[in-house]
Amino acid sequence: MKKLISLILALVMTLSIASLALAEKPIKIGVVYKQTGNPFFEAGVRGFEEAQKELGFEFIHNGPADSSNEGQIQIIEGYIQQEVDAIAISANDAAGVVSVLQTAMEKGIKVISWDSKVEAAGRNLNIDPSVAQNIGRVQVEEIAKQIGYEGQIAILSAGATMDNQNTWIRYMQEELEKPEYEKIELVTIVYGDDLTDKSYQEMQGLINSYPDLKGVVSPTTVGIAAAAVAIKDMGLSGKIKLTGLGLPSEMADALKDGTCEGMYLWNPIDLGYVAAYASVAMVKGEITGAAGESFEAGRLGTKEIMDAGDGGTFTLVGDPFRFTPENIDDWKDVY
């Protein structure tokens, strides 16, 4: 009888220790970004690192070298095998990763998209950097002012399948239909696939193909930086106007030498920070990702979850900020 009691006590103690160990196991997040070596996403990782210090989770991060959908799928499959608790992804192809992310969700892994969303069927929540309509609008307003509301413009985008790029461009096109832009002609949209060399070549192609080109909008940090170099190399700084979404650290020289008069971006550190807080809240069961819920995002306060109109939900980080020659020194060493 004593042996039986001892065995029962030992079993209870073993189960208690195992339960305690399980309870103390930190949450693990697998972060997927569009491309390795991209300073924007390196800054985003800094946001995850900041949140990690505050929340105590673990995270791993990776992205394909070639901005491919296939590369992201391979990374996601690896995260599923590692049994992460959540996947936070900036998608190269909104539809292309849905199937593999559904597999993750079936295994209990929470999926949060950030920066560039996944289609609703493949995510629990999307973290938008800003309102897409405003992002598109401000870039059109900027290039219009720079070219005097008259002339040919082009768009140098990232990848043709990137949801955020396509959404912003759609709003740019809608903005251009307003009467005040009737003398502006959007001649073409080209894609540099978020590769520096290809974006540079596409910018050269625009200059050679459209001798009357007055301005270029590049809503991608890789594209705008490459475009600035191409414009400067061809001696056209100030003659072909440039705006878009750029990193202050990469665009400081272009802003100072007149190649770019003004550009926009949100803070990618904040974007990663909010994505981390949302991931942890979802894994803990504090939110499910349903419209009407809210969660605390540390120093950025309470974030409300809203209907995205695509069958899924989203929350916002903040509005895009305008960088100019006058304020770039305040930001160039930040990110």
C-alpha positions as CSV (number, residue, x, y, z in Angstrom):
1,M,0.0,0.0,0.0
2,K,2.8,2.4,0.9
3,K,4.5,1.6,-2.4
4,L,1.3,2.4,-4.3
5,I,0.9,5.7,-2.5
6,S,4.6,6.5,-3.2
7,L,4.1,5.7,-6.9
8,I,1.0,7.9,-7.0
9,L,2.8,10.8,-5.3
10,A,5.7,10.4,-7.7
11,L,3.4,10.4,-10.7
12,V,1.5,13.5,-9.4
13,M,4.9,15.3,-8.8
14,T,6.1,14.3,-12.3
15,L,2.9,15.6,-13.9
16,S,3.1,18.8,-11.9
17,I,6.6,19.4,-12.9
18,A,5.8,18.7,-16.6
19,S,2.8,21.0,-16.4
20,L,4.8,23.8,-14.8
21,A,7.5,23.4,-17.5
22,L,4.9,23.5,-20.2
23,A,3.3,26.6,-18.7
24,E,6.6,28.4,-18.5
25,K,7.6,27.5,-22.1
26,P,7.9,30.9,-23.9
27,I,5.8,31.7,-26.9
28,K,7.7,31.2,-30.1
29,I,7.0,33.4,-33.2
30,G,8.3,32.7,-36.7
31,V,8.7,36.0,-38.6
32,V,8.7,35.9,-42.4
33,Y,9.6,39.0,-44.4
34,K,9.7,39.6,-48.2
35,Q,13.5,39.6,-48.7
36,T,16.7,39.2,-46.7
37,G,19.0,42.2,-46.7
38,N,16.2,44.7,-47.0
39,P,16.8,47.5,-44.5
40,F,13.0,48.1,-44.0
41,F,12.5,44.6,-42.7
42,E,15.7,44.7,-40.7
43,A,14.1,47.7,-38.9
44,G,10.9,45.7,-38.5
45,V,12.9,43.0,-36.7
46,R,14.1,45.7,-34.3
47,G,10.5,46.2,-33.4
48,F,10.1,42.5,-32.6
49,E,13.3,42.7,-30.5
50,E,11.9,45.6,-28.6
51,A,8.6,43.8,-27.9
52,Q,10.5,40.6,-27.0
53,K,12.2,42.5,-24.1
54,E,8.9,43.6,-22.8
55,L,6.9,40.3,-23.3
56,G,9.5,37.6,-23.0
57,F,8.7,35.6,-26.1
58,E,11.1,33.9,-28.5
59,F,11.2,34.6,-32.2
60,I,13.1,33.5,-35.3
61,H,13.1,35.4,-38.6
62,N,13.9,34.8,-42.2
63,G,13.0,35.8,-45.8
64,P,13.9,34.6,-49.3
65,A,16.8,36.2,-51.1
66,D,14.8,36.7,-54.2
67,S,11.5,38.1,-53.0
68,S,9.8,34.9,-54.2
69,N,6.6,33.3,-53.1
70,E,8.2,29.9,-53.2
71,G,11.0,31.0,-50.9
72,Q,8.4,32.2,-48.3
73,I,6.5,28.9,-48.6
74,Q,9.7,27.0,-47.7
75,I,10.4,29.2,-44.7
76,I,6.8,28.7,-43.5
77,E,7.0,25.0,-43.9
78,G,10.2,25.0,-41.8
79,Y,8.4,27.1,-39.1
80,I,5.5,24.6,-39.0
81,Q,8.0,21.7,-38.5
82,Q,9.6,23.7,-35.6
83,E,6.1,24.0,-34.1
84,V,6.1,27.8,-33.6
85,D,3.1,29.3,-31.9
86,A,2.6,32.1,-34.3
87,I,3.7,33.1,-37.8
88,A,4.0,36.8,-38.6
89,I,4.4,37.3,-42.4
90,S,4.8,40.2,-44.9
91,A,3.6,38.4,-48.0
92,N,5.2,38.6,-51.4
93,D,2.0,37.0,-52.9
94,A,-1.2,37.5,-50.9
95,A,-2.8,34.4,-52.4
96,G,0.3,32.3,-52.9
97,V,0.9,31.6,-49.3
98,V,-2.7,30.9,-48.3
99,S,-2.6,27.1,-48.6
100,V,0.6,26.6,-46.5
101,L,-0.7,29.1,-43.9
102,Q,-4.0,27.2,-43.7
103,T,-1.9,24.1,-42.9
104,A,-0.3,26.0,-40.1
105,M,-3.6,27.2,-38.8
106,E,-5.0,23.7,-38.8
107,K,-2.1,22.8,-36.5
108,G,-3.1,25.6,-34.1
109,I,-0.5,28.1,-35.2
110,K,-1.8,31.7,-35.2
111,V,-1.1,33.7,-38.4
112,I,-0.7,37.5,-38.5
113,S,0.2,39.3,-41.6
114,W,2.0,42.7,-41.4
115,D,3.1,45.3,-43.9
116,S,1.8,43.3,-46.9
117,K,-1.3,41.2,-46.1
118,V,-2.2,37.6,-46.7
119,E,-5.7,36.9,-48.2
120,A,-8.3,36.5,-45.4
121,A,-8.5,32.8,-45.8
122,G,-4.9,32.5,-44.7
123,R,-4.7,34.8,-41.7
124,N,-6.2,35.5,-38.3
125,L,-5.3,39.3,-38.4
126,N,-3.6,41.8,-40.6
127,I,-1.4,44.7,-39.3
128,D,-1.7,47.6,-41.6
129,P,1.0,50.3,-41.4
130,S,-1.5,53.0,-42.4
131,V,-4.8,53.4,-44.2
132,A,-4.0,52.2,-47.8
133,Q,-6.1,55.0,-49.4
134,N,-4.1,57.7,-47.6
135,I,-0.8,56.0,-48.6
136,G,-1.8,56.1,-52.3
137,R,-3.2,59.6,-52.0
138,V,-0.2,61.4,-50.4
139,Q,2.2,60.0,-53.0
140,V,0.0,61.4,-55.9
141,E,-0.3,64.7,-54.1
142,E,3.4,64.9,-53.6
143,I,4.4,64.1,-57.2
144,A,1.7,66.5,-58.5
145,K,3.1,69.4,-56.5
146,Q,6.7,68.6,-57.6
147,I,5.8,68.6,-61.4
148,G,3.4,71.5,-61.2
149,Y,0.3,69.4,-61.8
150,E,1.3,68.7,-65.5
151,G,3.2,66.1,-67.4
152,Q,4.0,62.4,-67.7
153,I,4.6,60.3,-64.6
154,A,5.4,56.6,-64.1
155,I,5.2,54.2,-61.2
156,L,8.2,51.9,-60.3
157,S,6.7,49.2,-58.1
158,A,8.1,46.2,-56.4
159,G,6.5,42.8,-57.4
160,A,3.4,42.5,-59.5
161,T,1.8,40.1,-57.0
162,M,2.5,42.2,-53.8
163,D,-0.9,43.0,-52.3
164,N,0.2,46.2,-50.6
165,Q,1.8,47.6,-53.7
166,N,-1.2,46.9,-55.9
167,T,-3.6,48.3,-53.3
168,W,-1.6,51.6,-53.1
169,I,-1.3,51.8,-56.8
170,R,-5.1,51.3,-57.3
171,Y,-5.7,54.2,-54.9
172,M,-3.1,56.3,-56.8
173,Q,-5.0,55.7,-60.0
174,E,-8.3,56.6,-58.4
175,E,-6.7,59.8,-57.0
176,L,-5.4,60.7,-60.5
177,E,-8.9,60.7,-61.8
178,K,-9.7,63.9,-59.9
179,P,-10.0,67.1,-61.9
180,E,-6.9,68.7,-60.4
181,Y,-4.8,66.0,-62.0
182,E,-6.3,66.1,-65.5
183,K,-3.0,67.4,-67.0
184,I,-1.0,64.5,-65.5
185,E,-0.6,61.3,-67.6
186,L,0.4,58.0,-65.9
187,V,2.3,56.4,-68.8
188,T,3.2,53.0,-67.3
189,I,3.8,50.9,-64.3
190,V,7.0,48.8,-64.1
191,Y,8.2,46.3,-61.6
192,G,11.7,46.0,-60.0
193,D,10.7,43.0,-57.8
194,D,12.4,44.7,-54.8
195,L,15.8,44.0,-56.3
196,T,18.2,46.9,-56.5
197,D,19.8,46.0,-59.8
198,K,16.5,45.3,-61.6
199,S,14.9,48.5,-60.1
200,Y,17.8,50.5,-61.3
201,Q,17.5,49.0,-64.8
202,E,13.7,49.6,-64.8
203,M,14.3,53.3,-63.9
204,Q,16.9,53.6,-66.7
205,G,14.3,52.0,-69.1
206,L,11.7,54.6,-68.1
207,I,14.1,57.5,-68.7
208,N,15.0,56.1,-72.2
209,S,11.5,55.1,-73.2
210,Y,9.8,58.4,-72.1
211,P,11.9,61.4,-72.9
212,D,9.2,63.7,-71.7
213,L,8.9,62.0,-68.3
214,K,8.4,64.5,-65.5
215,G,8.1,62.3,-62.4
216,V,8.3,58.9,-60.9
217,V,6.5,57.4,-57.9
218,S,8.1,54.4,-56.3
219,P,6.1,52.9,-53.4
220,T,8.9,50.6,-52.3
221,T,12.0,51.3,-50.3
222,V,14.3,49.3,-52.6
223,G,12.7,50.9,-55.7
224,I,12.9,54.5,-54.7
225,A,16.6,54.2,-53.6
226,A,17.5,52.6,-56.9
227,A,15.5,55.1,-58.9
228,A,17.4,58.0,-57.1
229,V,20.7,56.5,-58.0
230,A,19.7,56.0,-61.6
231,I,18.3,59.6,-61.9
232,K,21.5,61.0,-60.4
233,D,23.8,58.8,-62.6
234,M,22.1,60.1,-65.7
235,G,22.5,63.7,-64.6
236,L,18.7,64.3,-64.2
237,S,18.5,65.2,-60.5
238,G,15.8,67.9,-60.2
239,K,14.7,67.4,-63.8
240,I,12.8,64.1,-63.2
241,K,11.0,64.4,-59.9
242,L,10.9,61.5,-57.5
243,T,8.8,60.5,-54.6
244,G,7.4,57.3,-53.0
245,L,8.1,55.3,-49.8
246,G,11.7,55.3,-48.7
247,L,14.0,54.6,-45.8
248,P,15.5,57.8,-44.3
249,S,18.9,56.2,-44.0
250,E,19.0,55.3,-47.7
251,M,17.4,58.5,-49.0
252,A,19.2,61.1,-47.0
253,D,21.7,62.0,-49.7
254,A,19.0,62.1,-52.4
255,L,17.0,64.5,-50.3
256,K,19.9,66.7,-49.7
257,D,21.2,66.9,-53.3
258,G,17.8,67.6,-54.8
259,T,17.2,64.2,-56.4
260,C,14.1,63.8,-54.2
261,E,12.2,66.7,-52.7
262,G,10.0,64.7,-50.4
263,M,9.0,61.1,-49.7
264,Y,7.0,59.1,-47.2
265,L,7.2,56.1,-44.9
266,W,5.8,54.9,-41.6
267,N,8.1,53.6,-38.9
268,P,8.9,49.9,-39.6
269,I,10.1,49.5,-36.0
270,D,6.6,50.3,-34.8
271,L,5.1,48.0,-37.4
272,G,7.1,45.0,-36.1
273,Y,6.4,46.0,-32.6
274,V,2.6,46.0,-33.0
275,A,2.8,42.7,-35.0
276,A,4.7,41.1,-32.1
277,Y,2.1,42.3,-29.5
278,A,-0.7,41.1,-31.6
279,S,0.9,37.7,-32.1
280,V,1.4,37.2,-28.4
281,A,-2.1,38.4,-27.5
282,M,-3.5,35.9,-30.0
283,V,-1.4,33.0,-28.8
284,K,-2.5,33.7,-25.2
285,G,-6.1,33.8,-26.2
286,E,-6.6,37.4,-25.3
287,I,-7.9,38.1,-28.8
288,T,-9.1,35.9,-31.6
289,G,-8.8,38.5,-34.4
290,A,-12.5,39.3,-34.5
291,A,-13.7,42.8,-35.4
292,G,-14.5,44.8,-32.3
293,E,-11.8,43.3,-30.2
294,S,-8.8,45.3,-29.0
295,F,-5.4,44.6,-27.5
296,E,-2.6,46.6,-25.7
297,A,0.5,47.3,-27.8
298,G,2.9,48.6,-25.2
299,R,4.1,52.1,-25.8
300,L,1.8,52.5,-28.8
301,G,-1.3,52.0,-26.7
302,T,-4.6,50.2,-27.4
303,K,-5.2,48.9,-31.0
304,E,-8.7,48.2,-32.2
305,I,-9.4,45.4,-34.6
306,M,-11.6,46.3,-37.5
307,D,-13.4,44.7,-40.5
308,A,-11.0,44.8,-43.5
309,G,-13.8,44.4,-46.0
310,D,-12.1,41.4,-47.6
311,G,-13.5,38.7,-45.3
312,G,-10.8,39.3,-42.6
313,T,-9.8,41.9,-40.1
314,F,-7.0,44.4,-39.5
315,T,-5.6,47.0,-37.2
316,L,-3.6,50.1,-37.9
317,V,-0.2,51.3,-36.7
318,G,-0.2,55.0,-37.8
319,D,-0.1,57.5,-40.7
320,P,2.7,57.9,-43.2
321,F,5.3,60.6,-42.4
322,R,6.8,63.1,-44.9
323,F,10.5,63.3,-45.1
324,T,12.2,66.4,-46.5
325,P,15.6,67.9,-46.8
326,E,14.7,70.0,-43.8
327,N,14.0,67.1,-41.4
328,I,16.0,64.2,-42.8
329,D,18.9,64.7,-40.4
330,D,16.5,64.0,-37.5
331,W,15.7,60.6,-39.0
332,K,18.6,59.3,-41.1
333,D,20.3,57.5,-38.2
334,V,17.0,56.1,-36.8
335,Y,16.2,53.6,-39.6
